[in-house]
Amino acid sequence: MTTISEKLTKKAWASAIAEPGKEFPLTQLPIISGKIPDGLRGTLYRNGPARLERGGKRVGHWFDGDGAILAVHFTDAGATAVYRYVQTNGYKEEAAAAKLLYGNYGMTAPGAFWNQWLKGVKNTANTSVIALPDKLLALWEAGRPHALDLQTLETWGEDDLERLTNNGLAYSAHYKRDDQTGEIFNFGIIPGLNAKLNIYKSNATGKIIQKATYALDGIPIVHDIALAGQYLVLCIPPVRVNVLPVLLGISSPCDALEWKAQLGTQILVFDRQTLSLVSRGEAEPWFHWHFVNGYLDASGLLIVDIARYEDFQVNQYFKEVPEGKTHTPAKSSLSRIHLQPQSGKVTTIERVVDRHCELPTVPQQNVGQASRYTYFSSFRKGAELGKELLNAIARFDHQTETLVEANLQENLYNSEPLPVQDAQNPKQTWVLSVIYDGNSCSSEVWVFDNDHLDKEPVCRLGLPSVIPHGFHGTWNPA
């Protein structure tokens, strides 16, 4: 039970995850202010860990929560929304037992140590989503995606995309889709004494049409891939799993991770057509969860933007989130890497803007090519580093080198900002985010005008229940 003193010391964001997210059926959303733009037609999907406890016991890490999907459908008749948990096998088992049964990234399975092998790791389907012509995929780091109905979010089950036929084949949460060709690129890591990396190419339906496998050193943490012109780029930070305590069942993977700065950062460059390895390079040590974007400049140099941390403290910060109280400072910055693709050699790394940068995005039509704007979540000026959750929306203009921020008041917390192209006017962009209001303990969907991001949102929509802080989403145009 939370005491009065704990309530006084916890930040407002903690109330969003104090209880599991509550599902709701397809519901017409009230307009709180403004109006829905006439050219905003399609569906916003968002994914995130919505249940961080079961049977009175909290999960070990933010990444361990059961995934739930929010779908907001924008039509001529207004906006409707539905919110449902992904019905994974592990979720259904634990719901029936009314307790946690599985180990995961930040926790070992409850009970005797042999449960680590008997139960395995639960696929939480909680990280991201991809909208395909006939289904929605809920993505997770270390397993197969789950297919859902695009409208109702009914879970259909795991999907092998016609090539993930072996149990060990994972499909990561961070795909990259080329808007011009419809091709989708992704990867997956197979653990072992030395991990294996699978690179996948899919067609527009999501079916995997090409796969290549490469050996890695040890078991690293690789969370994202970049599409950059004719290349795919992977940066492997100097974090490795100490395998023995995990195998013995005495440590979770999270607690067995070691920061080894002396290894530096490995950079792998692949040809997007053949999936062949073009170069392996090394650079100074850093950690990043997310790429922003990548492209080839006029001279043939690879430009790759990342949300860069100097070390791995952010993992401890995320581990503290389920308790509703954090204390570990972790700051990243929007950084740009200049890279020679044929050698993998980094020529320069520059800090683009000295503000905390997470959950970065660019307009979907700019993925893999130069983008004027980068959008990201940050902290409000004056926020206590290490104690707050993301509570600012920022847009960096690479052309004018200026930063614009949305004016979020105190105790408001945003999700990843998604830039969406207007269906009637391609030059108009809307920026969508799910906002948690810690003052009223409620959630809303906000629509900003890209050209007036620092002004009031053009539309605010009320949601029937609180949407716990989540990770990634996508926009599916009508």
C-alpha positions as CSV (number, residue, x, y, z in Angstrom):
1,M,0.0,0.0,0.0
2,T,1.3,3.5,-0.9
3,T,1.8,5.7,2.2
4,I,1.0,9.4,2.4
5,S,4.7,10.2,2.6
6,E,5.3,8.2,-0.6
7,K,2.5,10.1,-2.4
8,L,4.1,13.4,-1.4
9,T,7.5,12.4,-2.8
10,K,6.4,10.8,-6.0
11,K,6.0,12.8,-9.2
12,A,2.6,13.3,-10.9
13,W,3.6,10.8,-13.7
14,A,3.5,7.9,-11.2
15,S,-0.3,8.0,-10.9
16,A,-0.6,6.9,-14.6
17,I,1.0,3.5,-13.8
18,A,-0.2,3.1,-10.2
19,E,-2.9,0.8,-11.5
20,P,-3.0,-1.3,-14.7
21,G,-4.5,0.3,-17.8
22,K,-8.3,-0.2,-18.2
23,E,-9.5,-1.5,-21.5
24,F,-12.4,0.2,-23.2
25,P,-14.5,-0.8,-26.3
26,L,-14.9,1.3,-29.4
27,T,-16.0,4.7,-28.1
28,Q,-16.8,8.1,-29.6
29,L,-14.3,10.6,-28.3
30,P,-15.5,14.0,-27.1
31,I,-13.8,17.1,-28.4
32,I,-12.5,19.1,-25.5
33,S,-11.2,22.0,-27.5
34,G,-10.7,23.0,-31.2
35,K,-11.7,20.7,-34.1
36,I,-10.4,17.7,-35.9
37,P,-8.6,18.9,-39.1
38,D,-10.5,18.0,-42.3
39,G,-7.3,16.3,-43.8
40,L,-6.5,14.2,-40.7
41,R,-8.0,10.9,-41.7
42,G,-6.6,7.5,-40.6
43,T,-5.7,5.7,-37.4
44,L,-3.2,6.5,-34.7
45,Y,-1.9,3.3,-33.0
46,R,0.1,3.4,-29.8
47,N,1.7,0.5,-27.8
48,G,3.2,0.3,-24.3
49,P,3.4,-1.7,-21.1
50,A,0.0,-1.1,-19.5
51,R,0.2,-3.7,-16.6
52,L,3.2,-3.4,-14.3
53,E,1.9,-5.6,-11.5
54,R,0.0,-8.8,-11.0
55,G,-1.2,-10.3,-7.7
56,G,0.3,-7.4,-5.7
57,K,3.8,-7.9,-7.2
58,R,5.5,-5.3,-9.4
59,V,7.4,-6.3,-12.5
60,G,11.2,-6.0,-12.5
61,H,11.6,-3.4,-15.3
62,W,9.4,-1.0,-17.3
63,F,10.1,-3.3,-20.3
64,D,8.4,-6.2,-18.6
65,G,4.8,-4.9,-18.5
66,D,2.0,-6.5,-20.6
67,G,1.4,-4.6,-23.8
68,A,-1.8,-2.8,-24.6
69,I,-2.7,-1.0,-27.9
70,L,-4.6,2.2,-28.3
71,A,-6.3,2.8,-31.6
72,V,-7.8,6.2,-32.5
73,H,-9.7,6.3,-35.7
74,F,-10.2,9.7,-37.4
75,T,-13.1,9.7,-39.9
76,D,-15.6,12.2,-41.3
77,A,-17.9,11.3,-38.4
78,G,-15.3,12.3,-35.8
79,A,-12.9,10.3,-33.7
80,T,-13.4,6.9,-32.0
81,A,-11.0,4.9,-29.9
82,V,-10.5,1.4,-28.6
83,Y,-8.0,0.2,-26.0
84,R,-7.1,-3.5,-25.5
85,Y,-4.4,-5.7,-24.1
86,V,-2.6,-7.9,-26.5
87,Q,-3.8,-11.4,-25.6
88,T,-0.5,-13.2,-25.6
89,N,-0.3,-16.7,-24.2
90,G,1.6,-15.4,-21.2
91,Y,-0.9,-12.7,-20.5
92,K,-3.8,-15.2,-20.5
93,E,-2.0,-17.6,-18.3
94,E,-1.1,-15.0,-15.7
95,A,-4.6,-13.5,-15.8
96,A,-6.1,-17.0,-15.1
97,A,-3.6,-17.6,-12.2
98,A,-3.9,-14.0,-10.9
99,K,-0.1,-13.8,-10.4
100,L,3.1,-13.4,-12.3
101,L,4.5,-16.7,-13.7
102,Y,7.2,-15.7,-16.1
103,G,10.7,-14.2,-16.1
104,N,11.5,-11.4,-18.4
105,Y,14.1,-8.8,-19.2
106,G,14.2,-7.4,-15.7
107,M,13.0,-10.3,-13.6
108,T,13.5,-14.0,-13.0
109,A,10.5,-16.3,-12.9
110,P,8.9,-16.6,-9.4
111,G,9.5,-19.8,-7.4
112,A,12.3,-22.4,-7.8
113,F,15.3,-21.5,-10.0
114,W,14.4,-24.2,-12.5
115,N,11.3,-22.2,-13.4
116,Q,13.7,-20.0,-15.5
117,W,13.9,-22.9,-17.9
118,L,10.5,-24.4,-17.5
119,K,8.6,-21.2,-18.1
120,G,10.9,-19.3,-20.3
121,V,10.5,-15.6,-21.1
122,K,7.0,-14.0,-21.7
123,N,6.5,-12.2,-25.0
124,T,4.9,-9.0,-23.7
125,A,4.1,-7.5,-27.2
126,N,4.6,-4.1,-25.6
127,T,7.0,-2.0,-27.7
128,S,5.8,-0.9,-31.1
129,V,3.3,-1.6,-33.9
130,I,3.3,-1.8,-37.6
131,A,0.1,-1.3,-39.7
132,L,-0.1,-3.7,-42.7
133,P,-2.9,-3.8,-45.3
134,D,-4.8,-6.6,-43.5
135,K,-3.5,-6.6,-39.9
136,L,-1.7,-4.7,-37.2
137,L,1.4,-6.3,-35.7
138,A,2.3,-5.7,-32.0
139,L,6.0,-5.9,-31.8
140,W,8.4,-7.0,-29.1
141,E,12.2,-7.3,-28.9
142,A,12.8,-11.0,-28.5
143,G,10.1,-13.0,-30.2
144,R,7.5,-13.1,-33.0
145,P,5.0,-10.3,-33.6
146,H,1.3,-10.7,-32.6
147,A,-1.3,-10.0,-35.3
148,L,-4.4,-8.0,-34.4
149,D,-7.5,-6.7,-36.2
150,L,-6.9,-3.2,-37.5
151,Q,-10.3,-1.9,-36.3
152,T,-11.2,-3.9,-33.2
153,L,-7.7,-4.8,-31.9
154,E,-8.8,-8.4,-31.4
155,T,-5.7,-10.6,-31.0
156,W,-5.3,-13.2,-33.7
157,G,-2.1,-14.8,-32.3
158,E,1.6,-14.9,-33.2
159,D,2.5,-14.3,-36.8
160,D,5.6,-15.9,-38.4
161,L,5.5,-13.6,-41.5
162,E,6.1,-16.8,-43.5
163,R,9.8,-17.0,-42.5
164,L,9.9,-16.9,-38.6
165,T,9.3,-20.6,-38.5
166,N,11.9,-21.5,-35.8
167,N,11.3,-20.7,-32.2
168,G,14.6,-18.8,-31.9
169,L,13.8,-16.3,-34.6
170,A,12.9,-12.9,-33.2
171,Y,11.5,-9.9,-35.0
172,S,12.6,-6.6,-33.4
173,A,10.3,-3.7,-32.5
174,H,12.1,-1.2,-34.7
175,Y,11.4,-1.8,-38.3
176,K,12.0,0.8,-41.0
177,R,9.6,1.2,-43.9
178,D,10.5,2.9,-47.2
179,D,7.4,4.9,-48.3
180,Q,8.5,4.9,-52.0
181,T,9.0,1.1,-52.4
182,G,6.8,-0.2,-49.6
183,E,9.7,-2.4,-48.4
184,I,10.1,-3.1,-44.7
185,F,13.5,-3.8,-43.1
186,N,14.0,-5.2,-39.6
187,F,16.3,-7.5,-37.6
188,G,16.3,-10.0,-34.8
189,I,18.9,-11.3,-32.3
190,I,19.3,-15.0,-31.5
191,P,21.0,-15.3,-28.1
192,G,23.9,-17.7,-27.5
193,L,27.5,-17.6,-26.3
194,N,27.9,-15.5,-29.4
195,A,24.7,-14.1,-30.7
196,K,23.5,-14.2,-34.2
197,L,22.0,-11.3,-36.1
198,N,19.2,-11.8,-38.6
199,I,18.4,-9.0,-41.1
200,Y,15.0,-9.2,-42.8
201,K,13.5,-7.6,-45.8
202,S,9.7,-7.7,-46.3
203,N,7.3,-6.6,-49.0
204,A,4.5,-4.2,-48.3
205,T,2.3,-7.0,-46.9
206,G,4.8,-7.8,-44.2
207,K,5.8,-11.1,-45.7
208,I,9.6,-11.7,-45.3
209,I,11.1,-12.2,-48.7
210,Q,14.8,-12.1,-47.8
211,K,16.9,-13.0,-44.8
212,A,20.6,-12.9,-44.0
213,T,22.4,-14.1,-40.8
214,Y,25.7,-12.7,-39.3
215,A,27.7,-13.6,-36.2
216,L,28.1,-11.1,-33.4
217,D,30.6,-10.9,-30.5
218,G,29.0,-12.0,-27.2
219,I,25.4,-11.0,-26.6
220,P,24.9,-7.3,-27.1
221,I,21.9,-5.0,-26.7
222,V,20.7,-3.9,-30.2
223,H,17.4,-2.1,-30.1
224,D,17.1,-0.3,-33.5
225,I,18.2,-0.2,-37.1
226,A,18.6,2.7,-39.5
227,L,17.6,2.9,-43.1
228,A,19.9,5.4,-45.0
229,G,19.5,5.5,-48.7
230,Q,20.9,2.3,-50.2
231,Y,22.2,1.1,-46.8
232,L,21.1,-0.3,-43.5
233,V,23.1,0.7,-40.4
234,L,23.4,-1.1,-37.0
235,C,25.4,0.4,-34.2
236,I,26.3,-2.0,-31.4
237,P,27.0,-0.3,-28.1
238,P,29.6,-1.7,-25.6
239,V,27.0,-3.5,-23.5
240,R,27.2,-7.3,-23.1
241,V,25.3,-10.0,-21.2
242,N,27.2,-12.0,-18.6
243,V,25.6,-15.3,-19.6
244,L,26.5,-17.5,-16.6
245,P,24.2,-16.0,-13.9
246,V,21.3,-15.9,-16.4
247,L,21.8,-19.6,-17.3
248,L,22.0,-20.5,-13.6
249,G,18.7,-18.7,-13.0
250,I,20.1,-16.3,-10.4
251,S,20.0,-13.1,-12.5
252,S,17.7,-11.5,-15.0
253,P,19.2,-10.4,-18.3
254,C,18.9,-6.8,-17.3
255,D,20.9,-7.3,-14.1
256,A,23.5,-9.4,-16.0
257,L,24.3,-6.6,-18.5
258,E,27.8,-5.0,-18.2
259,W,29.0,-1.7,-19.6
260,K,32.4,-2.3,-21.3
261,A,33.5,1.0,-22.6
262,Q,36.8,-0.5,-23.8
263,L,35.0,-2.4,-26.5
264,G,33.9,0.8,-28.2
265,T,30.8,1.0,-30.5
266,Q,30.7,-1.4,-33.4
267,I,29.2,-0.2,-36.6
268,L,27.8,-2.5,-39.3
269,V,26.7,-1.3,-42.7
270,F,24.6,-3.5,-45.0
271,D,23.4,-3.2,-48.6
272,R,19.6,-2.9,-48.5
273,Q,19.2,-4.8,-51.8
274,T,21.3,-7.8,-51.1
275,L,21.4,-7.6,-47.3
276,S,25.2,-8.3,-47.6
277,L,27.6,-6.8,-45.1
278,V,29.4,-3.8,-46.7
279,S,31.6,-2.8,-43.8
280,R,32.4,-3.2,-40.1
281,G,33.8,-0.2,-38.2
282,E,34.5,0.9,-34.7
283,A,34.0,4.2,-32.9
284,E,34.1,5.7,-29.4
285,P,31.8,4.1,-26.8
286,W,28.2,5.4,-26.4
287,F,24.8,3.9,-25.8
288,H,21.6,4.6,-27.7
289,W,18.2,2.9,-27.8
290,H,17.0,4.8,-30.9
291,F,18.1,6.0,-34.3
292,V,16.4,9.1,-35.5
293,N,17.0,8.7,-39.2
294,G,19.7,8.2,-41.8
295,Y,20.5,9.3,-45.4
296,L,23.3,9.7,-47.9
297,D,24.6,13.2,-48.5
298,A,25.7,14.6,-51.9
299,S,29.3,13.4,-51.4
300,G,28.2,9.8,-50.7
301,L,28.8,10.1,-46.9
302,L,26.4,8.3,-44.6
303,I,24.6,10.7,-42.1
304,V,23.0,8.9,-39.2
305,D,21.3,10.7,-36.3
306,I,20.8,9.0,-32.9
307,A,19.6,9.8,-29.4
308,R,23.0,9.3,-27.7
309,Y,23.8,8.6,-24.1
310,E,27.4,8.7,-22.7
311,D,26.8,5.4,-20.8
312,F,24.2,2.8,-19.8
313,Q,22.7,4.5,-16.7
314,V,19.4,4.9,-18.6
315,N,18.7,1.2,-18.1
316,Q,18.7,1.6,-14.3
317,Y,16.4,4.6,-14.7
318,F,13.9,2.6,-16.7
319,K,14.2,-0.2,-14.1
320,E,13.0,2.2,-11.5
321,V,9.9,3.3,-13.4
322,P,7.5,0.5,-12.3
323,E,7.9,1.6,-8.7
324,G,6.7,5.1,-9.6
325,K,9.8,6.8,-8.3
326,T,13.1,7.2,-10.1
327,H,16.4,8.7,-9.0
328,T,19.1,7.7,-11.6
329,P,20.0,10.6,-13.9
330,A,20.2,9.7,-17.6
331,K,20.5,12.3,-20.3
332,S,20.8,11.8,-24.0
333,S,21.3,14.3,-26.8
334,L,20.4,14.5,-30.5
335,S,23.7,13.6,-32.2
336,R,24.8,13.2,-35.8
337,I,27.3,10.6,-37.1
338,H,29.2,11.1,-40.3
339,L,30.3,7.8,-41.7
340,Q,32.1,6.4,-44.7
341,P,29.9,3.5,-45.8
342,Q,32.6,1.4,-47.6
343,S,34.9,1.4,-44.6
344,G,32.6,1.9,-41.7
345,K,34.9,4.7,-40.5
346,V,33.3,7.5,-38.5
347,T,34.7,10.9,-39.6
348,T,32.9,13.1,-37.1
349,I,30.2,12.9,-34.4
350,E,28.5,16.2,-33.5
351,R,25.9,17.1,-30.9
352,V,23.1,18.7,-32.8
353,V,21.2,20.1,-29.9
354,D,22.0,19.9,-26.1
355,R,18.6,18.9,-24.9
356,H,17.5,15.5,-23.7
357,C,16.3,13.5,-26.7
358,E,14.2,10.3,-26.7
359,L,11.5,8.6,-28.8
360,P,12.7,10.6,-31.9
361,T,10.8,10.5,-35.1
362,V,10.8,12.0,-38.6
363,P,7.8,12.1,-41.1
364,Q,7.3,8.7,-42.5
365,Q,7.8,9.9,-46.1
366,N,11.4,11.0,-45.0
367,V,12.6,7.8,-43.5
368,G,15.9,6.9,-45.2
369,Q,16.4,10.3,-46.7
370,A,17.1,13.8,-45.5
371,S,14.4,15.2,-43.3
372,R,14.2,18.9,-42.5
373,Y,12.5,18.2,-39.1
374,T,13.3,15.9,-36.3
375,Y,10.7,15.4,-33.5
376,F,11.4,14.1,-30.1
377,S,10.3,13.9,-26.5
378,S,12.4,15.7,-23.8
379,F,12.2,17.2,-20.4
380,R,10.7,20.6,-19.5
381,K,13.4,23.2,-18.6
382,G,14.0,23.0,-14.9
383,A,12.8,19.4,-14.6
384,E,14.6,17.2,-12.1
385,L,16.8,15.0,-14.2
386,G,16.4,11.4,-13.1
387,K,13.1,12.0,-11.3
388,E,10.7,13.1,-14.0
389,L,9.3,11.3,-17.0
390,L,9.2,12.7,-20.5
391,N,7.2,15.9,-20.4
392,A,8.1,18.0,-23.4
393,I,7.7,17.8,-27.2
394,A,10.4,19.3,-29.3
395,R,11.0,19.9,-33.0
396,F,14.4,20.6,-34.4
397,D,14.7,22.3,-37.8
398,H,17.9,21.2,-39.5
399,Q,17.5,23.9,-42.1
400,T,17.3,26.9,-39.7
401,E,19.0,25.1,-36.8
402,T,16.2,26.2,-34.4
403,L,14.4,24.3,-31.7
404,V,10.7,24.8,-31.1
405,E,8.8,23.2,-28.1
406,A,5.2,22.6,-27.4
407,N,3.9,24.5,-24.4
408,L,3.1,21.6,-21.9
409,Q,2.1,22.8,-18.5
410,E,3.3,21.3,-15.2
411,N,2.3,17.7,-14.6
412,L,1.5,17.0,-18.2
413,Y,3.3,14.0,-19.8
414,N,3.5,13.3,-23.5
415,S,4.0,10.2,-25.6
416,E,6.2,9.9,-28.6
417,P,5.3,12.8,-31.0
418,L,4.2,11.5,-34.4
419,P,4.3,13.8,-37.4
420,V,1.4,13.0,-39.8
421,Q,0.9,14.3,-43.3
422,D,-2.4,15.9,-44.2
423,A,-4.4,13.9,-46.7
424,Q,-5.7,17.0,-48.6
425,N,-2.6,19.2,-48.4
426,P,0.8,17.4,-48.5
427,K,2.6,20.5,-47.2
428,Q,0.6,20.5,-44.0
429,T,1.9,18.3,-41.1
430,W,0.0,17.6,-37.9
431,V,1.9,16.3,-34.7
432,L,0.0,13.8,-32.6
433,S,0.6,12.8,-29.1
434,V,-1.2,11.1,-26.2
435,I,-1.0,13.3,-23.2
436,Y,-1.4,12.2,-19.6
437,D,-2.6,14.9,-17.2
438,G,-1.3,14.3,-13.7
439,N,-3.5,17.1,-12.3
440,S,-6.8,15.4,-13.3
441,C,-5.4,11.8,-13.7
442,S,-6.8,11.6,-17.2
443,S,-5.5,11.0,-20.8
444,E,-6.2,12.9,-24.0
445,V,-5.1,12.9,-27.6
446,W,-3.6,16.2,-28.8
447,V,-3.2,17.4,-32.4
448,F,-0.7,20.2,-33.0
449,D,-0.1,22.2,-36.1
450,N,3.5,21.6,-37.1
451,D,3.9,25.3,-38.1
452,H,2.6,26.4,-34.7
453,L,3.9,23.7,-32.4
454,D,4.5,26.2,-29.6
455,K,0.9,27.4,-29.7
456,E,-2.2,25.7,-28.3
457,P,-3.1,22.3,-29.9
458,V,-5.7,22.6,-32.8
459,C,-7.7,19.8,-31.2
460,R,-7.9,18.0,-27.9
461,L,-9.8,14.7,-27.6
462,G,-10.8,13.1,-24.3
463,L,-10.1,9.4,-23.7
464,P,-12.3,7.1,-21.5
465,S,-9.5,5.9,-19.2
466,V,-5.9,6.6,-18.4
467,I,-3.4,5.3,-20.9
468,P,-0.2,4.4,-19.0
469,H,3.1,5.8,-20.4
470,G,4.1,3.9,-23.5
471,F,6.7,3.5,-26.1
472,H,6.1,3.6,-29.8
473,G,3.2,4.1,-32.3
474,T,2.4,4.6,-35.9
475,W,0.0,6.3,-38.2
476,N,-2.1,4.4,-40.8
477,P,-3.6,6.9,-43.4
478,A,-7.1,6.2,-44.5
